[in-house]
Amino acid sequence: MMLPNRIRGVVSAAPWRDPLMAALLFISLICCGCAAAYNSRHDLAPGERHSVECYIRGAYGYRYYSETKKKVVVTIYARGPNDTKLLKEDEENQRKTGVWISHPIPGLQIHPIFEKTYQIRGSSVSWRSSWGESNDLAIVFYDYGVDEAGPTGSQSPAGQRLLRRLEYHFDPIRDNCVEVAGGGQ
């Protein structure tokens, strides 16, 4: 009796053409994934007319606190005068029903006015924003040392290592932000 090539140990040149190999490849991708840890959050400007979001994605296949290059996407938003009220009302309505859905909110005026992607090498990269006069913005990216995880809720903050500082200037005439030259490190 002649066994099929895949059982005899012979690998075909195109494994995706073999249904069994294709299924095994698909299952391995689903189980193993192409995972990379990330963190993301928003900070509001004092007058709540602007906000910033930093999305930080770690390297694929590494723990977030490993010393690796991180992809950082900084997005700055302009917000309408009633946006905070509309978002709070929508959150209250969804909490009452117990159903959380993503949907358009009539009257919401949030729109991006700046977005840029950066590469930062660090461990458990975190950030903080500082809003200045006229909604100028400085963002500091930091970690707690090579291959060090950040402190957890009950731990006291360890010494922070400055990784990069970015500065942005808001132009009210054009309704946009520009990165300040020399503001980064």
C-alpha positions as CSV (number, residue, x, y, z in Angstrom):
1,M,0.0,0.0,0.0
2,M,1.3,3.4,-1.0
3,L,1.0,6.2,1.6
4,P,0.3,9.8,0.6
5,N,3.3,12.0,0.4
6,R,2.4,14.0,3.6
7,I,2.4,10.8,5.7
8,R,5.6,9.5,4.2
9,G,7.4,12.7,5.3
10,V,7.6,14.3,1.8
11,V,6.6,17.9,1.9
12,S,5.1,19.3,-1.3
13,A,6.5,22.5,-2.7
14,A,3.2,24.3,-2.2
15,P,1.7,23.2,1.2
16,W,-1.3,25.6,0.9
17,R,-2.5,23.5,-2.1
18,D,-2.8,20.4,0.2
19,P,-6.1,20.8,2.2
20,L,-4.7,19.1,5.3
21,M,-1.6,21.3,5.3
22,A,-3.6,24.4,4.7
23,A,-6.0,23.5,7.6
24,L,-3.0,22.9,9.9
25,L,-1.4,26.2,8.8
26,F,-4.7,28.1,9.4
27,I,-5.2,26.5,12.9
28,S,-1.6,27.3,13.9
29,L,-2.1,30.9,12.9
30,I,-5.3,31.2,14.9
31,C,-3.8,29.4,18.0
32,C,-0.4,31.2,18.0
33,G,-1.6,34.4,16.4
34,C,0.6,37.3,15.6
35,A,0.2,38.9,19.0
36,A,1.7,42.1,20.1
37,A,0.8,43.9,23.4
38,Y,-0.4,47.5,23.2
39,N,-1.8,50.2,25.4
40,S,-3.9,53.2,24.4
41,R,-5.7,56.0,26.2
42,H,-7.0,59.6,25.8
43,D,-6.1,62.7,27.7
44,L,-8.4,65.8,27.6
45,A,-7.1,69.4,27.4
46,P,-8.2,71.6,30.4
47,G,-11.1,73.2,28.4
48,E,-12.1,69.8,26.9
49,R,-12.0,71.3,23.4
50,H,-9.0,69.1,22.4
51,S,-7.8,65.7,23.3
52,V,-4.8,63.5,22.6
53,E,-4.7,59.7,22.1
54,C,-1.4,57.7,22.2
55,Y,-1.6,54.2,20.9
56,I,1.6,52.2,21.7
57,R,2.1,48.8,20.2
58,G,4.9,46.5,21.4
59,A,7.0,44.2,19.2
60,Y,5.4,41.0,17.9
61,G,6.2,38.0,20.0
62,Y,7.7,39.9,22.9
63,R,6.3,40.9,26.3
64,Y,5.4,44.6,26.5
65,Y,8.0,45.3,29.1
66,S,10.8,43.8,26.9
67,E,13.3,46.4,25.6
68,T,12.1,46.6,22.0
69,K,11.0,49.1,19.4
70,K,7.5,50.2,20.0
71,K,5.2,51.7,17.4
72,V,3.6,54.9,18.7
73,V,0.7,56.7,17.0
74,V,-0.1,60.1,18.3
75,T,-3.5,61.5,17.3
76,I,-4.7,65.0,18.4
77,Y,-8.5,65.7,18.2
78,A,-10.6,68.9,18.1
79,R,-13.8,68.6,20.0
80,G,-17.1,70.4,19.7
81,P,-18.5,72.5,22.6
82,N,-21.1,69.8,23.5
83,D,-19.0,66.7,22.9
84,T,-18.3,65.8,26.6
85,K,-22.0,66.2,27.4
86,L,-23.1,64.0,24.5
87,L,-20.6,61.3,25.3
88,K,-21.6,61.2,29.0
89,E,-25.3,61.0,28.0
90,D,-24.6,58.2,25.6
91,E,-22.6,56.3,28.2
92,E,-25.4,56.6,30.7
93,N,-28.0,55.4,28.2
94,Q,-25.8,52.4,27.3
95,R,-25.2,51.6,31.0
96,K,-28.9,51.6,31.7
97,T,-29.6,49.1,28.9
98,G,-26.5,47.0,29.7
99,V,-25.7,46.9,26.0
100,W,-22.6,48.6,24.8
101,I,-22.4,49.3,21.1
102,S,-20.4,51.5,18.8
103,H,-22.6,53.8,16.9
104,P,-22.7,57.4,15.5
105,I,-23.8,60.0,18.0
106,P,-25.8,62.8,16.5
107,G,-24.2,66.2,17.1
108,L,-20.7,64.8,18.0
109,Q,-18.0,67.0,16.4
110,I,-14.8,65.2,17.4
111,H,-12.4,65.1,14.4
112,P,-8.6,64.5,14.1
113,I,-6.4,67.5,13.5
114,F,-3.0,65.7,13.7
115,E,-1.7,62.2,13.4
116,K,1.8,60.8,13.2
117,T,3.5,57.5,13.8
118,Y,6.8,57.3,15.7
119,Q,9.2,54.5,16.7
120,I,10.4,54.5,20.3
121,R,12.8,52.0,21.8
122,G,11.9,51.1,25.4
123,S,10.5,48.7,27.9
124,S,7.1,49.2,29.5
125,V,6.5,52.5,27.6
126,S,4.0,55.0,29.2
127,W,3.3,58.6,28.5
128,R,1.9,61.8,30.1
129,S,0.7,64.9,28.5
130,S,1.0,68.5,29.5
131,W,-1.3,71.1,28.0
132,G,0.0,74.7,27.9
133,E,-1.4,78.0,26.8
134,S,-3.5,78.1,23.7
135,N,-3.8,74.3,23.9
136,D,-0.1,73.7,23.0
137,L,0.8,70.2,24.0
138,A,3.9,68.3,25.2
139,I,4.0,64.6,25.5
140,V,6.7,62.7,27.5
141,F,7.3,59.0,26.8
142,Y,9.1,57.1,29.6
143,D,9.7,53.7,31.0
144,Y,11.2,52.3,34.2
145,G,14.5,50.8,32.8
146,V,15.7,48.1,30.5
147,D,13.3,45.1,30.6
148,E,11.5,46.5,33.7
149,A,7.7,46.4,33.9
150,G,6.0,49.5,35.2
151,P,4.8,49.6,38.8
152,T,1.5,48.0,39.5
153,G,-1.3,49.7,41.5
154,S,0.0,48.9,45.0
155,Q,3.7,49.5,44.2
156,S,5.3,52.9,44.5
157,P,6.5,54.4,41.2
158,A,10.1,53.5,40.3
159,G,12.5,55.9,38.8
160,Q,11.4,56.9,35.3
161,R,13.7,56.9,32.3
162,L,12.9,59.6,29.7
163,L,12.6,58.1,26.2
164,R,11.3,61.0,24.1
165,R,9.6,64.3,24.4
166,L,7.3,65.7,21.7
167,E,5.8,69.2,21.4
168,Y,2.9,70.4,19.4
169,H,1.5,73.9,18.6
170,F,-2.2,74.5,17.9
171,D,-3.0,76.8,15.1
172,P,-6.5,78.1,15.7
173,I,-6.8,79.8,12.2
174,R,-6.1,76.5,10.4
175,D,-7.7,74.4,13.1
176,N,-4.8,72.0,13.2
177,C,-1.6,71.1,15.2
178,V,1.9,71.1,14.0
179,E,4.9,69.3,15.6
180,V,7.4,71.8,17.0
181,A,10.8,71.3,15.4
182,G,13.4,70.4,18.0
183,G,10.6,69.6,20.5
184,G,11.5,65.9,20.3
185,Q,14.6,64.0,21.4
